[in-house]
Amino acid sequence: MRRRDFLRTAAAAVSAVALRAPTGPRDWKDWRVNGPRVNQHLTDLSRFGVNPQGGVSRVAFTEADIAGRRFAMDLMRQAGLAVRIDPVGNIVGERAGSARNALPILFGSHIDSVPEGGNYDGDVGSMSAIEVAQTLAEQSYRNRHPLNVVIWCDEESGLTGSRGFIGDLPQDEIDRPGRDGVVLAEKIRRIGGDPARIAEARHGPGSIAAYVELHIEQGGILDERGINIGIVEGIVGIHHYDVTLRGFANHAGTTPMDRRQNAMLAAAELVLLVDRVVRSVEGRQVGTVGRLLVKPGAPNVIPGQVDLTVELRDLSTEKIERLWTQIHEEALASAKKYGVTLDYTLQHTNLPALSTPAVRAVITDAVQGLALSSQVMPSGAGHDAQDLARIGPMGMIFVPSVKGISHSPLELTRPDDVTNGANVLLQTILRLDQQ
């Protein structure tokens, strides 16, 4: 063979080897998830707790939840993750990092549902997180930080898993029976946790490099506007008030109208009052009266007592408190008018959690790299991410919910939107890992 032909042949061989070589760090921005696979995993997960309406009733700690968790753990192992259940019952799948003393990057969501819920709330983020781990394994990626895929337990009834993870699960709550009469400790044991070692699950501030959660929007803004991705600026705070209005129950036929102490009239005015006051202020705050219990509840008896709930949500605790002060003052005047007393209890609060600007910037860069459209927006629903924000940097990614329907068997996120969200999550984790 002539020298010139030899050199040409050798050069071609080197080029061919280069093309066949494992993907290197220079082209990781071109990596994409396997869209059909992650959507198939969503379909497969929907079998656990399937209900006749087409959604799922995979309530935390039930047999359907336990079966779904087993399915998720199998997928995590297939993705090369070292899987364990922490003392609270969270599923953690770890991909070890190469950098000494690097803090872990966490990403994931939940798979438990509300009764008669849908197939996307929590599931999209959980299955996408596993898909990201699977993609990294297939690309033989050598991550610097430990990468932990986390499926939080019991998100829907009180963020139990994420609160335990940050050390905010009081012992009296662990020992307290739920509405079903079963104490939380027993439920945690059902799913492989160990309530006697709850303290070992605690992670303090500064213990993680970042937490990123992909979730369906659960509202209609992205779908209505045709926007691919929501970049969450923060998760709203929630104040839940239990209000009791007491009048006097009496015969509906024999008590004149001017001698009644009708608790229902004061309750009706309070319902309208909440709506009026919340609408009177500029912003994205919301207020809801979601439950009324009328006593004695007979058609021929004047209502003597009404128990109701008032829930206020906003990114500002100060605004929530200001709204409640106005509602309470006007409600007292209304109650007095009808000869009714008003008492209330602040039943519980969730503090607002702003996402970390630096993490938002990384998500934005990932979205732009994928040539997707985006919008910065608040989360009107609570998420595990709000707890993780108390111990480290946090970011959230939203994908559209068709017609804004959630917590319903009609809940739907299109397959292309699931794939887009999973790709944004992948590219966000890669960027965070290389910082």
Buried (B, 14 or more C-beta within 10 A) or exposed (E): EEEEEEEEEEEEEEEEEEEEEEEEEEEBEEBEBBBEBBBEBBEEBBBBBBBEEBBBBBBBBBEBBBBBBEBBBEBBEEBEBEBEBBBBBBBBBBBEBEEEEBBBBBBBBBBBBBBBBBBBBBBBBBBBBBBBBBBBBBBEBEBBBBBBBBBBBBBBBBBBBBBBBBBEBEEEBBEEEBEEEEBBBBBBBBBBBBBEEBEEBBBEEEBBBBBBBBBBBBBBBBBEEEBBBBBBBBBBBBBBBBBBBBBBBBEBEEBEEEEBBBBBBBBBBBBEBBBEBBEEEEEEBBBBBEEBEBBEEEEEBBBBBBBBBBBBBBBBBEBBBBBBEBBBEBBBEBBEEBBBBBEBEEEEBBEBBBBBEEBBEBBBBBBEBBEBEBEEBBBBBBBBBBBBBBBBBBBBBBBBBBEBBBBBBEBBBBBEBBBBBBBBBBBBBBBBBEE
